[in-house]
Amino acid sequence: MDGTRFFYADAVARQVMQNQLVAHGSTLDDVFAVAQRANLALAAILRAFIDVRDQ
């Protein structure tokens, strides 16, 4: 029972998220694309911070 309840809870959360995305004309791929751009921006900021800190 412990192993399956998390599976069903995750499935419900995923379905709710998917429904909200579709309702707003977006997809999960759109979310991943935004997350990827945010990660790239943060990486550049961290790289610049490390470079300045090390000088």
N, C-alpha and C positions, 0 to 999 in steps of 0.2 A: 504493500500500500504506500509506503513512504516513497518508493521509486517512481510510482505512477502519478502521485498527486502533483509533483513538480512538473511532470510532463504536461499534464492537463492544464495546470495554472499557466505555464509558459505558452501553451497553445492558445488559451483564451486571451492572454495579454497580446500575443502576436496578432490574433484576429482583430482585436479592438484597434490596435495600431494600424493595421492594414485597412480597416474600414474607414478610419479617420483620414488616412492618406488619400484613399480613393475619393472620399467626400470632398476633399480640397484639391482634387486634380493632380495629386502627386503619387509617386511610387517609392518603394523602398530604395530603389536605385538612386532616386533623387536625393534621399536622405544620406545615402552613402557618399554620393558625390560632394555634398556640402561638407560632410565630416572629413573627407579626404582633403578638400581645400583648406579647411580649418587646421588640420594636422600639418599641412605644408607651411601654412602661415606661422603656426606656433614653432615649428622646427626652425624656421628662418630667424624668428625672434630669439629663440634660445641660443642658436649658433652665434648671433651677433652679441648677445649678452656674455657668452663664454669668451668670445674674442676680446671684448672690451675689458672684461674682468682680468684676463690673463696678461694684459699689457702693463 
